Amino acid sequence: MIRLSGRLRSALIIGGQGMRARKLRTFLSILSLFLGVLAVVVVQAGAETARAAALSNVELSMGKDGTLETFLPGGSKTIEIALDTVKDRPNVVLSLDMQATVGEPGVTTLNPGGAPFEHAGRGGGPPAGIICDFQGCWEDPNAAARPKPQGKAVEMRVMAMSADVRQFREFRLISGEWLNFSGSPGLSPRIVLNKDAAKFFSTYQIPAEMQISGATANLTPRIVGVVDDGMMEPRAYLRMDELFNWLQPGALANASAQMLLAPEAADVMQILKTRLVAAGDKHAEGLNAHPVQSAEMVEDQLSLLRWVFLGMAGLVLLIGVAGILNVGLATVGERIEEFALRRAVGTPRTLLAGIVLAETLLTGLLTAAAAIGCAALGLRFARGFLAGQSASLADISFPWQAGVAGIIAGLIAGLLGGLIPAIRAARIPIATVMRA
């Protein structure tokens, strides 16, 4: 082991001296290999950046990868049991998805059926009098038969939450503040709008009056913030206990609930199923939580594209390998007498091959360092432009995977470009020294 270490150290020292003695040739070798290694680094950095951006956008709407998700059947008793089960469990969030109207009561809304802002007034979304959620659509029994006058009101989905959902869905705060779940619930519900809902309020003068089916009276909400939740329809988020202050008994008979759980809180599902079965719910036995697979979805979308671009970068890298090979063969041809003399004084063939390989491997490492530095500097300057294209790219940093890929590409290129010259150097006969 000590003998091998000595030979390796000697090969590196002599190889470094050879590079320093032929600076121009070393520079040309680095230049020929630079574009290939840079292409590998850029492709890997771009793939990791695109993956991070895509995963961030998917997790906004679906939830973080690995989060357990389940939908509960409707019914006031079911929701009451679920609320009592998740009480004092900070790693579990129960949310109700309800339809609400904010603005003038008794008028035709600006977006019938909860259409997005871009489709407002153009018949987008479900027709008036139809309610839709994640379980389907049905006719609103409270919709009046006669047409209503056009007014300043917005239909939107309302998510009432038992705890802070951002531990599972990292909403991006745009303005204001997020909901504070500590303290007593207020009689005037605090709501946070998403970007699409905020467009209505910034464009139209909409009264702060919220109508929800089953409420004892219209609510007067306080808008405290705006978030990006990845949804293309108007939505609002509020505390569940502030909503319950206004609901009549039995108002949740037709409501549906979603539960998000951390992986370590899987025992909550078994407790909930047991309690629901004991309460007479025959369908509770089939209730299960399924993990959110957002990372797998993103990988499936980007893996093929990544390999295509890596293949193209590999072709560019092979051109650089051919350049190093050409320089290496020329260098060995010029140093035939030197290598023959080393053989004559007892230098092993493996050490001669190691000297040549050390030069090409060091060249590959220097090229990788230059390519990584150039790519990191370029990403730093491009960060401002990328942040304007997508908020998820505002805090991107140079991915370490791209640095590792650059180092590996440089070493492989150095190995491939120096292997044949190293074999030729090791096979130089001792008799060649007689030519000197």
N, C-alpha and C positions, 0 to 999 in steps of 0.2 A: 504494500500500500504506500509506504514511504518512497520507494523507488518510482512508482507510477506518479506520485505527486511531484517528485523532482523533475521528471521528464515533462510533465504538463507545465510546470513553472518555467522550465527552460524554453519550451516551445512558445509560450506566451511572450517571454522576454525577447527572444530572437525574432519572433514574428513582429512584435512592436517596433523593434529596431529597423527591420526591413521596411515597414510602413513609413517610418520617419525618414529613412534614406531616400525613399521614392514618393515624396509628398504629392507631386503632380499626378502620378499614376493612381495613388490612393484617392485623391480628390475626384478624378475621373470615374473611378470605380463606384464611389459613393454617389456621384451624380447619375450614373447609369441605373443604379438600384433605387434611387430616392423615390421616383414616381411610383414604382411598384409597391414599395412598403407604404408610402403615403396613401395609395389607393386602398390597401387593406385596412389601414388605420381609419381612414375616412368612412369606409363602408361599415366597419364595426361600430364606430362612434355614431354614425347616422342610424344604424339599426337599433342600438341601445337607446338613443334619444327618441326615436320613433316609438319604440316599445314603451318607454316611460310615459310619453305623451298619450299614447293610445290607452295604456293601462289606467292612467289617471282619469281619462274621459269615461272609460267603461265603468270604473269604480264609482264615479259620481252618480250614475244611474242604477247600477246593479249592486254595488257594495264592494268592500275590500275582498280580495281573494281569500278564500277559506272561511268567510263568514257563513254561519248557518242561517237559513231562511225558511220560513214556513208561513202558510196562510191559514187563518182560523175561520171556521164556519161562522155565519152570522148568528146574532142572538144576543140580547142583553145579558143573559146569564153567563154565556160563554165568555164574553168580554169582561164581565165582572170577575169571574174566576181567574181569567188570564192576568188581569191587573193585580189581583191579590197575590198571584203566584210570583210575578216578576217584581213585586214590591221589594225594595231594599236590595235589588240585584243590579248594580251599576253596569254590568256587562250584558244586559238584555234590554232591548227597546221594543215596546209595543206601540204600533201606530195605527190610526184609523184613517181611512181614505174616504172623504166625503165630498159631496158637491155643494158649492156655496156660490152666492152672488153678492158682490160688493158694489154698492152704488144706490141709485134711485130705486125704490121698490115699485113693483107693478109695471115694469116697462120691458120692452124688448132690448136685450143686452147688445153691446157692441160686438160680441163674439158668440152668437148662439151656439150652444153645445160645447162651450169651452174651447173654441178654435184659437190657434196661436195668433199673435199680433199681426203677422204678415198676411193672414187669411181673414182678418176681421172685416166683416161687411161683404165678404165674397162667398158666403155659404159654406165655409170650411167647417169641419167637425160635424158632430151629430146634429140632426135637426132640432129645432126648439121643442121642448117638452120631453126630450130623451135624456136619460142619465146614463153615463158610462163610467165604469171603473175597471180594475184589472180582472174582474170576473165576468164582464160582459156589459150589455146595454139593456135598458128597459124603459118603459114609458113612465114619466113622472106623474104619479097620481094627483099631485097638487097643482099641475099645470092647468091654467084656465083655458076654456074652450075658445073664447073669443080672442081675436088678435089684440096684442098690447102695443101701445105707442112706443116709438123709438126713444130711448133715453140714455143717460150716462150711467151705465152699469156694466160690470164685467163678470162673466162666469169663470170659475176657476176650481181646480181641485184643492182641497184643504187637507193637509196632513197633520193630524193631532197626535203628538208624541208623548209617551210616558217618561222619556229621558232624552238626553242629548244623543241624536242619531249620528253626529259627526264622527263618532268612534268607528262607525261602519261605512259611512259615506262622507268623504272629506269635501264638504261644500267649500267653494272659494268665496270668501267674503268680499263683496264689491264696495259696499258703503254701509255706514251705520254699524250695528253690532248684532251678534247672534243672540238667541234666546238664553235667558238666565233661568236655569231650572232650580235654583236654590231659592229659599224663601217661600212665603205664602202666595197662592195664586191670586191674581188681580181680577177685579170684576170687569175691567176693560181689557180684553185679551190683547196681548202683544203678538204681532204677526211679523214674519219675515217673508218678503216676496222673492220669487226667482226673477231672472232677467226678463223673461217674456212678460210676466205680470207687471213688472216695473215700467215697461214701455207704455202700457195703457195709462198708468197714473202720471207719467211724465208728459203724455200727449194730450190727455183729456182731464178736465176737472171733475173728478169722480168723488161723490160724497163718501165719507167714512161710515157706511152703514152696511153691515153684513147680514144676509138672510141665509139661514141654514134650516133645513127641514127638521122639525122636532124641537126647535128652540122655543122657549117661553116668550121671547121677544127678540127683535132685531138687535144684534150686537153692535157696539161701537168700538172697532178695533183700533189699535195704535200701531202704525207701521214703524218698526224700529231698525230695519236693515234690509239689504238686498244681497242675494247670494247667486252664484252660478251653480246650479244643480244638475246641469247636463240635460235638462228636459226642454223640449221644444213646445211646450204648452204652458199656460199660466198656472202657477201653483203658489200656495202660501203655506207656511209652517207655523204652528203654535203649540203651546203647552196643552196637554190633554186635560189637566185639572182645571185650567181656565175656561176650556170649552164646556166641561161638565157643569160649571156653575149656571149655565143657561139652558141645558137640555132638560126636557120633560122626562119623567119616568117612562121607560119603554121606547125612548126615541132611537135606541140602537138595535131595535128588533131586526131590522134589515141591513144593518151595517156589517161590513167585513173588516177584518183586521189582519195586519202583517206583523210578524215577529222576527226580529233580527237578533242573533245570539253569537257571542264569541265562542270559539271552539271549546274552551274550557267550561262553558256553561251548558253543555249538552244535557246535563242531568235535569235541567229545568223542563225539558220536553217530556221526560218520563213522569215527572211530578205533575205536570199539567194534564197529561193523558189520564193518569190515575184519578185526578180530581174530576175531570170531565166525565169519565165513565161512571164514577160514583154519583155524579149529578144526573145521570140518566141519558147522557149523550152517546148514542149507539155508534156514531160515526167516528168517535174520538180514537178508536183503536188503530185506525188507518192514518192517523196524524203523524207525520215525520218531518224532520228538518233536513233540508238538502244543502250541501255546501255551495257557495257561489264560486264558480270557476272562471273568474274574469281573466286571470293570467293565461290559462289554457286557451281561452278564446282569442286573446291577443297574439299568442304564439302561433296559433293556426293561421292567422291572417298574415303574419309577417315572415314566417319561416321560409317560405318559398322565395319571396322577394329577396330576403337576405342571402340565400344561397346563390341566386342568379347573379347578384352584384358581387359576391365574393368570388364567383367563378370568373367574372370579367376582370376583377382586380388580380386574380391569380395569373391570368394571361399577361397582364402588364408586368407582373412580378417576374414571370419567366423571361421576358425580354431583358430585364435587369440581370437575371442569372446568366443569360448568354453573354452579356457584357463583362461580368466578373470572370466567367470562364475564359473568355478570350484574353483578358488582361492576365489572368493567372497562367495560362499556357505560355504567353509571351515572356512573362517574368521567369518561369522555370527554364525556358530556353536560354535566357540571358545568364542564368545562374548555374548552368550545368557544371562548370569547372568548380564553383564554390561547393556545390553539393557533393561532387565526386571527391573533393579534398576532405570534406567532413567525413565521408564514408571511409576514406583511407586512414584517418586518425581514430577510427572506431565508433563513429556516431551511428547508432542503430537506424535501420530503415524507418521504424515507427516514429522516431524523433524527427527525421527529415519530413515525413508526411505531416507530422503534427505542426512543424514550423509553417508549412504552406497553408494548412487548414486554419492555424491560428490567425494568419494574416486575413484570410477571407472572412472568418467568423468575427474578428474585431471590426472589419469593414462593415459587416452586416449590422453589428451592434451600434456602431457610430451612425450608420444610416437610419436605423430604427429610432435612435435618440433624436436625430434631426427631424424625422418625419413626425414623431409624437409631439415634439415641441411646436412644430409648425401647425399641426392640427389643433392642438390645445389653444394656441394663440388665435387661430382663425375662428374657433368656436367662441372664444371670449369676445371677439369683435362682432360676431354674428348674433350674440345673445340678445341684443337690443332689438334687432329686426325680427328674430324668432318670437320674442315676447309679444310683439305687436300682432303676430299671426295667431298665436294661441296662448292663453293665460297659463296653461300647464307647462310652457317652455320658459317661463320667466326666471326660474331658479335652476336651470339646468347647469350641470358641471361636466367637465370632461370625464367620461366613464372609464373606470380602470380596466374594463374588459378590452377597450380599444388599445390601451397601452400594452397589455399583455399580448394582444394579437399582433401588434407592431413588432415587439421583441421576438416573438416566435417566427414571424415572417422574415425578419432580418437574419435570424440564426439559420433558418431553413435555406434561405437564399445563399448565405455564406457557405453552408455545408454543400449544397448542390453545385455552386460555382467553383468550389475549391477541391472537390473530391477527385476529379480526373487529374488536375495538376499535381495534387498530393501523391497520387499513385505513380504518376510519371516521375516525380522527384525521387520517390523511394526506390524506383527501379533503375536509376542511373548507375551504370557499372563503375567500379573503382578505376578501371583502366582509362576512363575518360580524363582523369587528372593528368595523364601523360601529354595531352594536347596543350596544356598551359605552358 
